[in-house]
Amino acid sequence: MTYFLRHFFLVATLSIIFSFVSKAQEIQSFGLENVGTKLSYIEDKKASFSLAEVQQMSDSAFKQGTQKILNFGNTSSAWWVKIKYISPPHFQVHLVIDAPNIEYINAYITDLGNKTVQFQTGSLVKKSPNWTIGSNFTLKLPVTQVVEQKTIYLRLKSNNILLAPVKLASSENIISTPPINEGIEYIYIGLLIGLLLFNLFVFVSIKDVTYLYYVLYVFTLSCYILLYLRGYSFIFGDNFRIFLNTYPHALMGLSLLTLLVFSSKFLHLETTAPWIKKMFYVIGCFGILLFFTSILGFKQVASTITQLLSFISALIIWVAGIIAFRKGIKPAKYFIIAWSLILVSTIIVTFSLGGLIVQNEFSVQLVPVATIIELLLLSFALG
């Protein structure tokens, strides 16, 4: 029995070692996929490491990525990511950072003269000639004349939740493989515009202020998701993009306030659940706190408040919907379904950001998809 156990643990240990080694191999395919498991990284807690210091560190100082999308959490640390790849001759490779709100990105690469060059971008940095800024960041890597092993040192820093979907892709794959999230977002934008215009027209026609509150909620929440979370602020130029990414959670604070006013009016909380309305006042105070925390520049604190309020407010509003429905507010059934969906999606996203479940493309797209379904259901509830 002892002999069997000894050999079992030996085989298991060797399997883990070989698995680790295989993950550390150079990237040789460029198919526009997240390559987090093929990267290694190290935390720079004081954000003080120089490139020379990082280059001198042994491979054992770096931690191997275990998820396709690197998740560094809500942090003010700088993170150095080492990317090794095999560059084919006369072949254009692109480095894609598929997240629009990383504040500072520095890529260190050797050029054709074997000199290290730095390329800088980020959500708080003006556009440079080398980077393409859209709803992500894309850099053309130097083209080699022969097959070469190349190493990229990537320095990422953000006083916020830092997700790093890193991809290496050929020009052909970038053109021929449009990401599915773009199609989802085009549908999302079209539906939002339709909801805004329709409910604004209804408000002007019948003068019911509930529709106005709904329009303000849709507008502020859509701005937060599309302009900040999905990165479409670049459409309005560098100055607007940088301004929005400096104070993003102020929009979330405004969205929460308009949501509370709309929900209170729609559910008639004054008569159906006065004690819930008092809780709305408390949440509203935290929404105001979130707004001022954001505009005063405490972005990391504002991000933490946003995560907490997202779950707490969703839970309380869901309970308010159930109470109102039981008190005879029949349209509240759509309200309950909508906030059940938001509550579940909030839990999934919170767990994924906290590292309790694996971060992937599904969890990245969950918030926009759940939000548009919620807004449609609320529109049905309004009639």
HELIX and SHEET records of a PDB file:
HELIX    1   1 THR A    2  LYS A   23  1                                  22    
HELIX    2   2 GLY A   36  LYS A   38  5                                   3    
HELIX    3   3 LEU A   51  GLN A   56  1                                   6    
HELIX    4   4 ASP A   59  ALA A   61  5                                   3    
HELIX    5   5 SER A  171  SER A  176  1                                   6    
HELIX    6   6 ILE A  180  ILE A  206  1                                  27    
HELIX    7   7 VAL A  209  SER A  222  1                                  14    
HELIX    8   8 CYS A  223  LEU A  229  3                                   7    
HELIX    9   9 TYR A  232  PHE A  236  5                                   5    
HELIX   10  10 ASP A  238  THR A  246  1                                   9    
HELIX   11  11 HIS A  249  LEU A  267  1                                  19    
HELIX   12  12 LEU A  269  THR A  272  1                                   4    
HELIX   13  13 PRO A  274  ILE A  295  1                                  22    
HELIX   14  14 LYS A  299  ARG A  326  1                                  28    
HELIX   15  15 ALA A  332  LEU A  353  1                                  22    
HELIX   16  16 GLU A  361  LEU A  382  1                                  22    
SHEET    1   A 5 GLY A  31  ASN A  34  0                                        
SHEET    2   A 5 VAL A 166  SER A 170 -1                                        
SHEET    3   A 5 VAL A  93  ILE A  97 -1                                        
SHEET    4   A 5 PHE A 137  LYS A 140 -1                                        
SHEET    5   A 5 TRP A 131  ILE A 133 -1                                        
SHEET    1   B 6 LYS A  63  GLN A  64  0                                        
SHEET    2   B 6 SER A  40  ASP A  44 -1                                        
SHEET    3   B 6 ALA A  78  SER A  87 -1                                        
SHEET    4   B 6 GLU A 148  LYS A 157 -1                                        
SHEET    5   B 6 TYR A 104  THR A 110 -1                                        
SHEET    6   B 6 THR A 116  THR A 121 -1                                        
SHEET    1   C 2 LEU A  70  THR A  75  0                                        
SHEET    2   C 2 ASN A 160  ALA A 164 -1                                        
END                                                                             
